[in-house]
Amino acid sequence: MPESLVDITRVPGMKGIRREGDVIHIGPATTFSELVESPIIRDDAFLLAQAALSVGSPQIRNRGTVGGNIVKGSPAADSVPSLMALEAKLRLVSKAGERELSLEEFLVGICKTTIEPGEVLAGISFQALAPRTRQRFCQVGPTQCTCNFAGQRGGYRRL
Ligand SMILES: Cc1cc2nc3c(=O)[nH]c(=O)nc-3n(C[C@H](O)[C@H](O)[C@H](O)COP(=O)(O)OP(=O)(O)OC[C@H]3O[C@@H](n4cnc5c(N)ncnc54)[C@H](O)[C@@H]3O)c2cc1C
């Protein structure tokens, strides 16, 4: 057990979804249910809403966060393929400063990430998709060995 636990869910800016111009920003403490219900995500990044809806059960979607899903580094994380297809950037902050990484730079193995001690995932951002962009998230295979695919703009990514 860790010596202490920090609840980041009420830190300002850690929760919520907003659009600034063409860029969508998601606070890492945003839950899957909030992603599913967000008009911004449904209208401008539907494949992420599809991925969030595929997570567990309503109870899990109401508690599980997109930030926790990413930082855990699980290859079964449903949010990751869609965020990769959206070319999302992660903003990591610590007392030492701030850096921005792609998911490919952040996730380096099964449950292995490049997060440093003292760092917090503080934001996830990506370009909103153009209207009528073809996009889709789907799971392929039986539940215990599911592959997740997500694609947009003609390119497909598999995790
Ligand atoms: C029954 C069940 C079914 C599930 N089904 C699915 C599923 O179908 N698909 C799926 O993708 N997931 C599934 N999950 C996983 C779950 O939905 C969450 O994505 C995952 O457990 C993360 O949970 P959390 O948001 O509570 O993060 P936590 O458990 O709180 O965090 C996970 C890790 O990330 C760290 N962390 C969290 N946020 C940050 C941050 N902002 N900065 C730095 N570090 C951070 C925490 O310290 C911890 O080490 C399931 C889980 C359960 C229990």
The ligand as a Tripos MOL2 file, in Angstrom:
@<TRIPOS>MOLECULE
LIG
   53    58     1     0     0
SMALL
NO_CHARGES

@<TRIPOS>ATOM
      1 C1        -15.0040   -4.1780  -13.1150 C.3       1 LIG1
      2 C2        -14.1500   -3.3130  -13.9840 C.ar      1 LIG1
      3 C3        -14.3590   -3.3190  -15.3510 C.ar      1 LIG1
      4 C4        -13.5620   -2.5120  -16.1790 C.ar      1 LIG1
      5 N1        -13.7950   -2.5450  -17.5170 N.ar      1 LIG1
      6 C5        -13.0470   -1.7710  -18.3110 C.ar      1 LIG1
      7 C6        -13.2620   -1.7780  -19.7070 C.ar      1 LIG1
      8 O1        -14.1390   -2.4730  -20.2450 O.2       1 LIG1
      9 N2        -12.4570   -0.9800  -20.4740 N.ar      1 LIG1
     10 C7        -11.4880   -0.1830  -19.9250 C.ar      1 LIG1
     11 O2        -10.8010    0.5190  -20.6640 O.2       1 LIG1
     12 N3        -11.2770   -0.1530  -18.6030 N.ar      1 LIG1
     13 C8        -12.0200   -0.9250  -17.7930 C.ar      1 LIG1
     14 N4        -11.7960   -0.9010  -16.4520 N.ar      1 LIG1
     15 C9        -10.7590    0.0040  -15.9420 C.3       1 LIG1
     16 C10       -11.3890    1.2670  -15.3920 C.3       1 LIG1
     17 O3        -12.4700    1.6720  -16.1030 O.3       1 LIG1
     18 C11       -10.4590    2.4840  -15.3380 C.3       1 LIG1
     19 O4        -10.1000    2.9470  -16.5990 O.3       1 LIG1
     20 C12        -9.1970    2.2180  -14.6860 C.3       1 LIG1
     21 O5         -9.3420    1.3240  -13.6170 O.3       1 LIG1
     22 C13        -8.7000    3.5530  -14.1090 C.3       1 LIG1
     23 O6         -9.5220    3.8470  -13.0000 O.3       1 LIG1
     24 P1         -9.5490    5.2720  -12.3560 P.3       1 LIG1
     25 O7         -9.9690    6.2750  -13.3320 O.co2     1 LIG1
     26 O8        -10.3000    5.1220  -11.0940 O.co2     1 LIG1
     27 O9         -8.0170    5.5230  -12.1100 O.3       1 LIG1
     28 P2         -7.1840    5.1140  -10.8480 P.3       1 LIG1
     29 O10        -7.3650    3.6550  -10.5520 O.co2     1 LIG1
     30 O11        -7.4340    6.1070   -9.7850 O.co2     1 LIG1
     31 O12        -5.7480    5.3790  -11.4640 O.3       1 LIG1
     32 C14        -5.0430    4.4120  -12.2190 C.3       1 LIG1
     33 C15        -3.5600    4.7610  -12.0540 C.3       1 LIG1
     34 O13        -3.3100    5.9870  -12.7270 O.3       1 LIG1
     35 C16        -2.8340    6.9660  -11.7970 C.3       1 LIG1
     36 N5         -3.4670    8.2250  -12.1910 N.ar      1 LIG1
     37 C17        -4.7950    8.4630  -12.3770 C.ar      1 LIG1
     38 N6         -4.9820    9.7120  -12.8270 N.ar      1 LIG1
     39 C18        -3.7560   10.2870  -12.9040 C.ar      1 LIG1
     40 C19        -3.2950   11.5760  -13.3050 C.ar      1 LIG1
     41 N7         -4.1320   12.5340  -13.7180 N.pl3     1 LIG1
     42 N8         -1.9630   11.8210  -13.2720 N.ar      1 LIG1
     43 C20        -1.0870   10.8650  -12.8640 C.ar      1 LIG1
     44 N9         -1.4570    9.6460  -12.4800 N.ar      1 LIG1
     45 C21        -2.7820    9.3370  -12.5000 C.ar      1 LIG1
     46 C22        -3.2360    6.4870  -10.4030 C.3       1 LIG1
     47 O14        -2.3400    6.9550   -9.4310 O.3       1 LIG1
     48 C23        -3.1350    4.9850  -10.5990 C.3       1 LIG1
     49 O15        -1.7970    4.5470  -10.4920 O.3       1 LIG1
     50 C24       -12.5580   -1.6930  -15.6200 C.ar      1 LIG1
     51 C25       -12.3570   -1.6740  -14.2350 C.ar      1 LIG1
     52 C26       -13.1370   -2.4710  -13.4160 C.ar      1 LIG1
     53 C27       -12.8960   -2.4300  -11.9410 C.3       1 LIG1
@<TRIPOS>BOND
     1     1     2 1
     2     2     3 ar
     3     2    52 ar
     4     3     4 ar
     5     4     5 ar
     6     4    50 ar
     7     5     6 ar
     8     6     7 ar
     9     6    13 1
    10     7     8 2
    11     7     9 ar
    12     9    10 ar
    13    10    11 2
    14    10    12 ar
    15    12    13 ar
    16    13    14 ar
    17    14    15 1
    18    14    50 ar
    19    15    16 1
    20    16    17 1
    21    16    18 1
    22    18    19 1
    23    18    20 1
    24    20    21 1
    25    20    22 1
    26    22    23 1
    27    23    24 1
    28    24    25 2
    29    24    26 1
    30    24    27 1
    31    27    28 1
    32    28    29 2
    33    28    30 1
    34    28    31 1
    35    31    32 1
    36    32    33 1
    37    33    34 1
    38    33    48 1
    39    34    35 1
    40    35    36 1
    41    35    46 1
    42    36    37 ar
    43    36    45 ar
    44    37    38 ar
    45    38    39 ar
    46    39    40 ar
    47    39    45 ar
    48    40    41 1
    49    40    42 ar
    50    42    43 ar
    51    43    44 ar
    52    44    45 ar
    53    46    47 1
    54    46    48 1
    55    48    49 1
    56    50    51 ar
    57    51    52 ar
    58    52    53 1
@<TRIPOS>SUBSTRUCTURE
     1 LIG1         1 GROUP 0 **** ****
